[in-house]
Amino acid sequence: MSILRRIQNENSNANPPQKPDGSEPLRNPVLQTRRVSAPTPTTTSDTYQDLKNRVQTKLLSTLDPSMDVSQTAEVKKTIQELFEQILNEENIILSRPERSRMFEQISAEILGFGPLQRLL
């Protein structure tokens, strides 16, 4: 039996509640009170994005602003060390591909053109 039929059977067995003025009964009060929005599939994406933003913000706050950005290899190495340190401090466990992807995204946003960097 479907859920809708079960609810309809419950409603037909019970006395239908009436409006406060006593005029006519309310229909399907159970359906009205049980409506819930469907879960969105972007929750995982939002969580990853929040984590990336948090790590990136912390990394930028600890990064030395007087660093010479023209020496990309040294800056990237420093970012890598700080990135690993932040993940260890906050006990963030990521798989190797996730860790690599997050590092590449963060370093591209700091040193390059963000999401466009990999296309260039």
C-alpha contacts under 8 A as a table, 3 or more apart, distances in Angstrom:
res1	aa1	res2	aa2	distance
1	M	5	R	6.53
1	M	6	R	6.85
2	S	5	R	5.36
2	S	6	R	6.40
3	I	6	R	5.06
3	I	7	I	6.21
4	L	7	I	5.18
4	L	8	Q	6.14
5	R	8	Q	4.92
5	R	9	N	6.02
6	R	9	N	5.07
6	R	10	E	6.18
7	I	10	E	5.05
7	I	11	N	6.17
7	I	30	V	7.29
7	I	31	L	7.69
8	Q	11	N	5.04
8	Q	12	S	6.11
8	Q	28	N	7.61
9	N	12	S	5.11
9	N	13	N	6.15
10	E	13	N	5.28
10	E	14	A	6.33
11	N	14	A	5.33
11	N	15	N	7.50
11	N	16	P	6.93
11	N	28	N	6.72
11	N	30	V	7.75
12	S	15	N	7.37
12	S	16	P	7.71
16	P	25	P	5.78
16	P	26	L	6.55
16	P	27	R	7.27
17	P	25	P	5.45
17	P	26	L	5.80
18	Q	21	D	7.89
18	Q	22	G	5.62
18	Q	23	S	6.95
18	Q	24	E	5.72
18	Q	25	P	3.92
18	Q	26	L	5.52
19	K	22	G	5.17
19	K	23	S	6.23
19	K	24	E	6.21
19	K	25	P	6.01
19	K	26	L	6.32
20	P	23	S	7.87
22	G	25	P	7.72
26	L	29	P	6.53
28	N	31	L	5.38
28	N	32	Q	6.58
29	P	32	Q	5.12
29	P	33	T	6.34
30	V	33	T	5.34
30	V	34	R	6.14
31	L	34	R	5.32
31	L	35	R	6.35
32	Q	35	R	5.99
40	T	43	T	6.26
41	P	44	T	7.15
42	T	45	S	5.04
42	T	46	D	6.02
43	T	46	D	5.03
43	T	47	T	6.11
44	T	47	T	5.08
44	T	48	Y	6.21
45	S	48	Y	5.15
45	S	49	Q	6.07
46	D	49	Q	4.98
46	D	50	D	5.99
47	T	50	D	5.08
47	T	51	L	6.13
48	Y	51	L	5.09
48	Y	52	K	6.07
49	Q	52	K	5.05
49	Q	53	N	6.06
50	D	53	N	5.13
50	D	54	R	6.10
51	L	54	R	5.11
51	L	55	V	6.18
52	K	55	V	5.21
52	K	56	Q	5.95
52	K	102	M	6.71
52	K	106	I	7.61
53	N	56	Q	5.03
53	N	57	T	5.97
54	R	57	T	5.21
54	R	58	K	6.24
55	V	58	K	5.19
55	V	59	L	6.00
55	V	83	F	7.47
55	V	86	I	6.91
55	V	87	L	7.65
56	Q	59	L	4.97
56	Q	60	L	6.06
56	Q	106	I	6.29
57	T	60	L	5.18
57	T	61	S	6.20
58	K	61	S	5.14
58	K	62	T	6.40
58	K	86	I	7.60
59	L	62	T	5.29
59	L	63	L	6.02
59	L	79	I	7.55
59	L	82	L	6.44
59	L	83	F	6.59
59	L	86	I	7.35
60	L	63	L	5.07
62	T	82	L	7.92
63	L	79	I	7.67
63	L	82	L	7.92
64	D	67	M	5.71
67	M	75	V	7.52
68	D	71	Q	6.06
68	D	75	V	7.64
69	V	72	T	5.99
69	V	75	V	6.49
69	V	111	L	7.47
71	Q	74	E	5.77
71	Q	75	V	6.35
72	T	75	V	5.14
72	T	76	K	5.92
72	T	111	L	7.60
73	A	76	K	5.17
73	A	77	K	6.17
74	E	77	K	5.07
74	E	78	T	6.22
75	V	78	T	5.06
75	V	79	I	6.11
76	K	79	I	4.98
76	K	80	Q	6.05
76	K	107	S	6.92
77	K	80	Q	4.99
77	K	81	E	6.31
78	T	81	E	5.18
78	T	82	L	6.22
79	I	82	L	5.14
79	I	83	F	5.86
79	I	107	S	7.13
80	Q	83	F	5.01
80	Q	84	E	6.20
80	Q	103	F	7.30
81	E	84	E	5.28
81	E	85	Q	6.15
82	L	85	Q	4.95
82	L	86	I	6.09
83	F	86	I	5.26
83	F	87	L	6.31
83	F	103	F	7.25
84	E	87	L	5.21
84	E	88	N	6.19
85	Q	88	N	5.15
85	Q	89	E	6.08
86	I	89	E	5.08
86	I	90	E	6.17
87	L	90	E	5.40
87	L	91	N	5.91
87	L	92	I	5.06
87	L	93	I	7.42
88	N	91	N	5.00
88	N	92	I	6.43
89	E	92	I	7.89
94	L	98	E	5.84
94	L	99	R	5.62
95	S	98	E	5.24
95	S	99	R	6.00
96	R	99	R	5.06
96	R	100	S	5.97
97	P	100	S	5.05
97	P	101	R	5.96
98	E	101	R	5.07
98	E	102	M	6.02
99	R	102	M	5.21
99	R	103	F	6.10
100	S	103	F	5.15
100	S	104	E	6.12
101	R	104	E	5.17
101	R	105	Q	6.16
102	M	105	Q	5.13
102	M	106	I	6.12
103	F	106	I	5.17
103	F	107	S	5.95
104	E	107	S	5.19
104	E	108	A	5.90
105	Q	108	A	5.14
105	Q	109	E	6.23
105	Q	114	G	6.78
105	Q	115	P	6.97
106	I	109	E	5.15
106	I	110	I	6.26
106	I	114	G	7.73
107	S	110	I	5.04
107	S	111	L	5.78
107	S	112	G	7.46
108	A	111	L	5.29
108	A	112	G	4.75
108	A	113	F	6.17
108	A	114	G	4.80
108	A	115	P	7.07
108	A	117	Q	6.07
108	A	118	R	7.97
109	E	112	G	5.62
109	E	113	F	5.89
109	E	114	G	3.84
109	E	115	P	7.21
110	I	113	F	7.97
110	I	114	G	7.33
112	G	117	Q	5.89
113	F	116	L	5.46
113	F	117	Q	4.91
114	G	117	Q	5.55
115	P	118	R	6.66
115	P	119	L	7.93
116	L	119	L	5.35
116	L	120	L	6.61
117	Q	120	L	5.38
